[in-house]
Amino acid sequence: MPLKELFPPIEPHATGMLKVDDIHTVYWEECGNPQGVPVVFLHGGPGAGATPTHRRFFDPAAWRITIFDQRGAGRSQPLGETRNNTVELLIQDIETLRQQRGIERWHVFGGSWGSTLAIAYAETHPERCLGLILRGICLMQKHEVDWFLYGIRIFFPEAWETFAHFVPSNERRDLLSAYTRIFAGSDEARKLEAIRTWANYESTCSVLVPNPEAAQIHDDRHRTGLALIEAHYFKNNLFTPDSKLLDNIGRIRNIPSVIVQGRYDAVCPITTAHELHLRWPEAEYHVIADAGHSALEPGIRSALVEATEKLKTIRG
C-alpha cells in the first residue's frame, strides 16, 4: 500500500494574539473548513512552536484546524519566557482558546511533548475531547529526561559529544543545570550558541536516516523557544508522581484514539509508548518499523494522515 502524503499547503483564514495573563500572549490560527470537524494541534518541544507544515496533516475540506504556539514558543510573546509557564497553565490556555473560538468539543493532535500535553489536557477535560491522535509518546518522566540528556549517546555519540562538550568537563555530570545557567546568564553570544547547540542536538537525533537538511533547525526563533522552554520544563515541570499520566489513563480510555510510534525513536524511545499501550489497549497502536522520532519520516507521516482521515468522521 502506498504511503499517504501530506495535504497541499494552506493558509489560515483567521489569526490572532490571545492574552492569557499579565506576561504571556499566545499566537493562534485557524485553517481549513470553518464548519468542519474541530481539531487542535499541539506542537512539540516543549517550546518548539508550530509551522505551516503542521496544517497539512488534515484534509482542509473536512477539518476546522486550530493551531497555536504555546507560552514562550514560536510567534507567542515574549519568546522563551519561562515565568508562568507550567503544564497546568498550558491546559488552561487550551481551554481559553477553545471557549474563545466557540468550540464545544474537538479532537486533539499532539506529538512528542505535544503527546504529553494532549494526554494531560484530555485527562483534565475528557468531556471536551472527541478523539486523540498521538505521536512519539512522551510522559515527561524523569527517566525520559535523563535519556534525552545522556542515553541518546548510545545511538548518536557524535551529536551527544557536541552537545555535552559545549560545557566545561567538570559540569557534564549535570548538563541540564549547566545549560540552564548559560540560558539565564548575561552573555548573549554564548547564550545564543548554547541555544543553537541544544536545538541542533535534538533535531539531529530525531531522524532514523541521516538527513543534514532535515536534521538542522535554521530559524533562531524556533531554536530559542525550543531550548529555553524545554530546559525549563525538564528542570521544573516533571509530574508528581512520575507516573501521573499513566495512573489517570482510565479517564480517557473511552475516547477514540490513535497512537503512532517510530520503532527506532531515539528522542522518545518506544518503551514509553509500549507502557502506555499496555495501560490503554483500547487505543489503536501503530509501530512504524522503519522510523525514528520525526513526524515527517515517511511512515509516521503516512500513519498520521491515515489517523486524521479516520477520525474526521467523528463530530460528536
N, C-alpha and C positions, 0 to 999 in steps of 0.2 A: 504494500500500500504506500503510495507516495506521501512524503511529508507535507504537512499543511504549512502554507506560508502566511506571513502577516498580512493584514488587510492594507490597502493603499493608504498613503499619508493623508491625514485630515487636519483641519484647523479648528480651533474652538469657535463656538458660536456665542459663548459668554465667558467672561473672565472677571476676576475681582480680587480685592485685598480685604480680608476679614480680620478685624482687630479682635483678638481673643483675650488680651489682658493689657496691662499698662506697658508691657515690654514688647510683646510679640504681635505681629500682623502676618497672617498666612495667605499665600497666593493660592487661588483656586481657579479651575477652568471646567467648562462643560463642553463636550463634543458629542457628535452622533445625533440621534433622533430625540428631540425634546420630549416626545411621547413614548419613548422606548422603555425597555426594562432597565430600572436604575441599577448602577454598579458604581462603587467607589474603589479607586485604585490606590493602594498604599505602597509607597516606594520603599526601597531597602535602605541599608546603611547600618544603623540609623544615621540620617543626615545626608544621604546621597542626593535627594531631590528627584523629581520626575523629569522625563524627557519626552519629546514628541513621539519617539518610538513606542512609548507605553500606550498611547492611544490606539495603536494598531493591532492589539490583541483582540479587539472587539469588532464585530460586524456593526458598522456605523448606522446601518438601516434598522437594526434591531435594538441597540443598546443606547441608553442615556448615560453617558460616561462622565463621571465626576472624578477629577484628578486634583490633588493638592500637594503642595510642598509643606512638609511638617515643620514644626518650630525650628528655626535656625538653619533650614535647608533651602537650597535652590533659590527661588525668587522670593521666598518669605524673608521678612526683616525682623530684627537685624541678623545678618548672616553669621552663623557659627555661635550664636548666643546660647549659653548653657544655663543661665538663670531661668527659673520657672520652666524647666524642661524635663518632664518626667513622663512615664508611661500613662499615669492617671490623667495628666493634663492633655496628652495627645488623644486619649479616648474621649475626653470632654470636648476637644476640638472637632473630632469626627461627628459627635452628636450635634454640636453647634452648627456645623456646616450642613448636616442633614436637615435640620429644622429650618435653617436659613433658606435652603433651596426647596423647601416644601415637599420633601420626600418622606413618605411614611415608612417604607421598608426598602432595603436594597441588598444586592449581592456585594460581597467583599472579596477583593482580589489582592493578594499580598505575597511577595516573595522575599526570602531571606529574612532580614529584620521585619519586612512587611508581613511575613507569616506570623511572627511573634505578635505584632500589633494587631493583626486581624483576629488571631485567636483570643487575645486579651480583650479586645473590643467585643467580640461575639459572646464571650463568657460573661461580660458585664451587661450586654444588651442583646440577649439572644432573640428577643421579640422583634428586633429591628433587622434581622438578617434573613434574607431569602435563600442564600446559598453562600458557600465559601469556595474559593479557588486558591490553593496554597502551593508555593514552590520553594524548594531549598530550605527545608524546615530548620528553624532556629527557635529555641525555647528560652534563650538568654539564661542558661545555667552556667555556673562558674566553670565547670569543666569545658564548656564550649568556648568561653573566653580564653581560658588557658591554652586550648588547642590553637586558636587563632594566633595567639602571641608566640607560641613555642612549637606546637605539634606539627604545624604545616611544613616545618623544615624537613620532615621525613620525605616529603614529596617534592618540595621546592627549596632545596638547600641554598641555591644561588640567590633567589629572591629574599629568603629569610636573612641571609648574611648581609645583604644590602640594607635591609630593614633594621636588623639588630646592631650592625656596626656603625649606624648613624650616631649612636650614643656611645659615650665612653665605656670601656670594657668593665669598669667597676660598677656600672649601672645596669648591666644587661640581665641581671637576675630579676629585675623588676622593670621590664620595658614599658609597662603601662604608666608607672609613676614617672619614669624618665621622660617619656613623650609628653605627659600631662604638664610637667614642669616647663618644658620648652614652649608648649602651646600657651601657657599662662604668662610667659616671660615678656620682656620688653624688647628683645632683639628681633625685630620684624623680619629681617632677612633670614635668620636661622629658623624662625617660626615657619616661614613660607617653604623653606627647604624641607623641614620636618613634615609639613602637611603633604607636600608632593611625594615624599618617600613613603609615608603611611598609605596614601591613596594608591600609589603605584604597586605597592606590595600586595594589597588586596586584589586589585584588578588583574595583576599578573597571575595570581593563584586561582582565578575564577574560571579559567577555561581548561578543558581537557587537552586539546591540541594547541600547542603554542601558536599564537597569532599576535605578533607585536602591535599591529594596528588596533585590534580589538582589546588588547590587554592593557592599553595605556589610556588614562583619562587626561584629556588635553585642556580641559577648562578649569582654571584655578578656582572659580566659584564652586564648581562641583566638588573639587578636591577639598576645599576649605570646609564646607558643610560636612562632608563625609568624615574627615579626620577629626575635627574638633568635637562634633556631636557623638561620633562613635566612641571616642576615648572617654568622653563624659559618661555615656551610658554604661560602658564596660566597668567604669570605676564606681558609679553611684546608683545604678538602676537595675541591679540584679534582683530577681524576685525572692521574696521570703514567704514560705520556704522555697528552696531551689526548684522543687517540683510543683510549684503552684499551678502552672497552666495544665500540666498533666492531671493533677488532683481534681481540677474543676472541669475536666473534659465532659463529664456527664451532662453539663448544662447545654452542650451544643451537639450531642450525638445524633439528634434527630434532624439537624439542619443538613440539607443536601450539600455534599462537599466532595471536592476532588483534590487529592494531594499528588504533586508531581515532584520527583526527586531524582537527581542525577546519581548514578551508582558511584561515580568517582568524584563526587563533590568534595573538594579539599577545604573549602571555606566553612561549609556547614555539613559535616560528614553524615552519611546515611544512617548511622546508628541512632541519631535523634529522631529522624523520620520513622525508622523502624519501630522505635519505642512508642511513638505517637500512634502508629498503625495498630500496634497490639492493644493499646488502650481504646482505640476508636475504630473498630473493624467495620462500622457502617460506612465510613468514608471510602470512596474509590481511591485506590493507592496504585500509582504508576511509577515504577522504577525504570528510568531510561538508561539502558545498558551502556551506551557509548557517550555519556555526557558528564560534565563537571557541574559547576555551580551556575554559570551564567544563564539567564533566561533566554538569551539569543542563540545558545547552542541549538543546532537543528532539531534534535529530538525533543528537547524541552520546549522550544518554541512551538513545535507542532502539537505537542500534548496540551499545552496551554490554550492554543487556539481551538483545539477539539473540545476542551472543557468549556470554554465560553460559548461555543456553538451548542453544546448540550444543555447548559443551564439557561440559555436565553429564552427557553420556553417556560421558565418558572417566573411568573409575575407576582404571585401572592394574592 
